């Protein structure tokens, strides 16, 4: 390979690397711009536990108040734990 061909190869390789770098920077810039313009859902504040509705009222459909849902058998077998009951 002659000296001129080596110089042309290096120049073309550098040109290729610059193109790849510019492409990566453009993809990052466009994605950041889209993310900053996106409509974000408003977060609804969670009420403190003492102000939840119906906290102190008895459930009219509860046959055994004070017992876990499903009765003692379900509590003994751990069936209520799957749904988060304790």
C-alpha angles and dihedrals in degrees: 000000000000125000094253092052091051091052091049091048092051092046092050091047091051089048089052093050091049090051092051092049092049090049092052092048091049093051091050093046094050093047092049090049092050092048092051092050095046118116108244120207115246114248114234110220114241115237117240113261094253093059098051111124119255093013096134098029120100118242107250091212094051110109094188113033113205093027123107117258109276094026133260094311092059091047092049092050093045094240093138093054092072090065094042097260120145 
